[in-house]
Amino acid sequence: MPSKFAKVQTYKPPVWQDCKRLLLMHVVLLKHHMSLQVLPHVAQSTLRLLRGDAPGVSSPMLYIGMLFATFAWHVEDHYLYSINYQHLGAAKTWYGVPASDADAFEEVARKHVYTEAVAAALAEGKSEAEVAAAVHAALLGKTTMFTPKLLTDNGMPFPLLTGAVNSWILHNTHSHRLVGWP
């Protein structure tokens, strides 16, 4: 019985003609010159000069999220631009730090996230430059998780975007970001 909380739908298995049509459409789209699988290899693309595949750069990547899923603070590999399209599902919240604030972002992470590691490295005689490089490398590793409130508490404003179904999000180069689902 339908209610305001749920809708009951009956599953109808696809018929062979539907599967055949989808397969044919997939094959045609894969060969289209604007296909994300083809685009990096056209004559005008500098990506064709890459040796081998660079996932997410010369081939598209698909991320699947679920309730309470999130992704660590990160920048794109090689500080490239990033384009994200949301096909379906609940809205995603994007927390961003502009490239102009990248150094301040890393300083917040150094002081408040990697406190113990920084203290240990300095006690071992590592220089400030070596410690800063280690924090930078850790942030590039896409493993750093902390609440955006930490940035607010340290006086760092950051843009907040909500990506909904059929929306595109373009990230500038060298911008740190965190993706989360509300």
C-alpha positions as semicolon CSV with decimal commas, in nm:
position;residue;x (nm);y (nm);z (nm)
1;M;0,000;0,000;0,000
2;P;0,154;0,334;-0,103
3;S;0,218;0,586;0,171
4;K;0,386;0,920;0,199
5;F;0,708;0,736;0,297
6;A;0,728;0,469;0,031
7;K;0,602;0,374;-0,309
8;V;0,559;0,013;-0,410
9;Q;0,670;-0,073;-0,761
10;T;0,657;-0,407;-0,932
11;Y;0,977;-0,525;-1,098
12;K;0,932;-0,601;-1,466
13;P;1,222;-0,796;-1,614
14;P;1,350;-0,646;-1,941
15;V;1,257;-0,822;-2,259
16;W;1,527;-0,932;-2,503
17;Q;1,456;-0,642;-2,741
18;D;1,525;-0,391;-2,460
19;C;1,859;-0,558;-2,380
20;K;1,957;-0,571;-2,747
21;R;1,868;-0,202;-2,799
22;L;2,068;-0,097;-2,490
23;L;2,369;-0,300;-2,600
24;L;2,360;-0,150;-2,949
25;M;2,327;0,202;-2,806
26;H;2,623;0,136;-2,575
27;V;2,843;0,018;-2,864
28;V;2,748;0,322;-3,077
29;L;2,811;0,567;-2,790
30;L;3,151;0,414;-2,709
31;K;3,271;0,497;-3,061
32;H;3,127;0,851;-3,066
33;H;3,399;1,120;-3,090
34;M;3,269;1,286;-2,771
35;S;3,276;0,965;-2,569
36;L;3,490;0,999;-2,256
37;Q;3,658;0,675;-2,363
38;V;3,748;0,817;-2,708
39;L;3,811;1,186;-2,634
40;P;4,161;1,144;-2,483
41;H;4,280;0,961;-2,796
42;V;4,171;1,201;-3,072
43;A;4,446;1,373;-3,269
44;Q;4,385;1,714;-3,106
45;S;4,416;1,584;-2,750
46;T;4,745;1,609;-2,564
47;L;4,626;1,316;-2,351
48;R;4,702;1,087;-2,647
49;L;5,072;1,141;-2,566
50;L;5,038;0,961;-2,232
51;R;5,192;0,618;-2,214
52;G;4,932;0,385;-2,075
53;D;4,614;0,471;-1,893
54;A;4,583;0,732;-1,620
55;P;4,253;0,649;-1,447
56;G;4,039;0,956;-1,402
57;V;4,253;1,151;-1,650
58;S;4,257;0,952;-1,974
59;S;3,960;0,736;-1,880
60;P;3,647;0,823;-1,686
61;M;3,584;0,699;-1,333
62;L;3,255;0,613;-1,171
63;Y;3,201;0,660;-0,798
64;I;2,908;0,505;-0,621
65;G;2,794;0,651;-0,292
66;M;2,538;0,557;-0,035
67;L;2,381;0,703;0,275
68;F;2,646;0,857;0,506
69;A;2,922;0,798;0,249
70;T;3,191;1,061;0,206
71;F;3,526;1,108;0,036
72;A;3,845;1,240;0,195
73;W;3,977;1,593;0,148
74;H;4,174;1,593;-0,175
75;V;4,299;1,772;-0,483
76;E;4,298;1,614;-0,825
77;D;4,606;1,427;-0,938
78;H;4,857;1,664;-1,100
79;Y;4,633;1,952;-0,986
80;L;4,408;1,910;-1,289
81;Y;4,054;2,035;-1,325
82;S;3,779;1,795;-1,228
83;I;3,430;1,758;-1,369
84;N;3,166;1,565;-1,179
85;Y;2,820;1,475;-1,298
86;Q;2,554;1,328;-1,075
87;H;2,340;1,072;-1,255
88;L;2,093;0,989;-0,979
89;G;2,035;0,969;-0,607
90;A;2,022;1,213;-0,320
91;A;2,199;1,547;-0,334
92;K;2,570;1,557;-0,253
93;T;2,729;1,837;-0,057
94;W;3,066;1,961;-0,183
95;Y;3,290;2,156;0,055
96;G;3,561;2,343;-0,131
97;V;3,877;2,536;-0,058
98;P;3,994;2,763;-0,342
99;A;4,349;2,727;-0,471
100;S;4,429;3,071;-0,328
101;D;4,370;2,926;0,021
102;A;4,555;2,596;-0,034
103;D;4,850;2,694;0,188
104;A;4,619;2,806;0,470
105;F;4,423;2,480;0,436
106;E;4,745;2,278;0,469
107;E;4,846;2,483;0,773
108;V;4,513;2,403;0,944
109;A;4,568;2,033;0,868
110;R;4,925;2,057;0,999
111;K;4,824;2,225;1,326
112;H;4,501;2,039;1,402
113;V;4,495;1,706;1,218
114;Y;4,856;1,591;1,205
115;T;4,955;1,742;1,541
116;E;5,116;1,429;1,687
117;A;5,295;1,332;1,364
118;V;5,431;1,686;1,325
119;A;5,552;1,695;1,688
120;A;5,720;1,354;1,647
121;A;5,890;1,457;1,322
122;L;6,020;1,781;1,475
123;A;6,145;1,588;1,781
124;E;6,338;1,359;1,544
125;G;6,514;1,664;1,408
126;K;6,320;1,705;1,082
127;S;6,313;2,059;0,947
128;E;5,996;2,267;0,913
129;A;6,027;2,230;0,535
130;E;6,044;1,849;0,563
131;V;5,742;1,845;0,794
132;A;5,545;2,073;0,559
133;A;5,634;1,844;0,267
134;A;5,518;1,539;0,464
135;V;5,183;1,704;0,548
136;H;5,144;1,803;0,183
137;A;5,216;1,443;0,075
138;A;4,963;1,311;0,328
139;L;4,697;1,542;0,189
140;L;4,773;1,421;-0,164
141;G;4,715;1,065;-0,044
142;K;4,337;1,120;-0,025
143;T;4,319;0,984;0,329
144;T;4,268;1,300;0,534
145;M;3,928;1,328;0,699
146;F;3,813;1,613;0,921
147;T;3,498;1,816;0,960
148;P;3,467;2,141;0,764
149;K;3,387;2,304;1,100
150;L;3,761;2,289;1,172
151;L;3,814;2,531;0,883
152;T;3,540;2,763;1,007
153;D;3,685;2,755;1,359
154;N;4,017;2,869;1,209
155;G;3,870;3,159;1,015
156;M;3,879;2,991;0,676
157;P;3,569;3,052;0,469
158;F;3,493;2,789;0,209
159;P;3,233;2,754;-0,065
160;L;2,959;2,500;-0,018
161;L;2,782;2,352;-0,319
162;T;2,497;2,108;-0,344
163;G;2,503;1,879;-0,645
164;A;2,169;1,733;-0,744
165;V;2,066;1,485;-1,011
166;N;2,163;1,604;-1,362
167;S;2,401;1,869;-1,227
168;W;2,765;1,927;-1,315
169;I;3,032;2,045;-1,071
170;L;3,358;2,184;-1,213
171;H;3,652;2,211;-0,972
172;N;3,938;2,447;-1,039
173;T;4,296;2,334;-1,031
174;H;4,468;2,295;-0,694
175;S;4,141;2,336;-0,504
176;H;4,093;2,107;-0,205
177;R;3,751;1,955;-0,160
178;L;3,549;1,715;0,050
179;V;3,243;1,536;-0,082
180;G;2,970;1,421;0,150
181;W;2,612;1,315;0,143
182;P;2,378;1,488;0,385
